[in-house]
Amino acid sequence: MSKAIKQVVELDENYSIHTDSMCTTLKYEVEHDTLIKGKVKRVTSKDEWYYPDMKFALKSYLQKSLRHVDGIEGLVNQVSKVEQLIDSKF
């Protein structure tokens, strides 16, 4: 059995794309403080989504990054930011 070639692309402070010969994974990870049993604890939230290739993973990242944008100007700025990111990484 041959070893899978793995590539990791950091998209921003919370998102990254991991590829190998089987699939492409969009990963989300963020650390934040939360109140647990009356005490503030540092926790890590994680999520993963699986795609057949980089194109679908990047489209998903764009959609997820636009969820927290307000207004048309914010939308245009975020799309430009993601386009610049893609140009610099690929």
Sequence and secondary structure as in RCSB ss.txt:
>XXXX:A:sequence
MSKAIKQVVELDENYSIHTDSMCTTLKYEVEHDTLIKGKVKRVTSKDEWYYPDMKFALKSYLQKSLRHVDGIEGL
VNQVSKVEQLIDSKF
>XXXX:A:secstr
      EEEE SSSEEEEE SS EEEEEEEEEEEEETTEEEEEEEEEEEEESSHHHHHHHHHHHHHTT  HHHHH
HHHHHHHHHHHHHH 
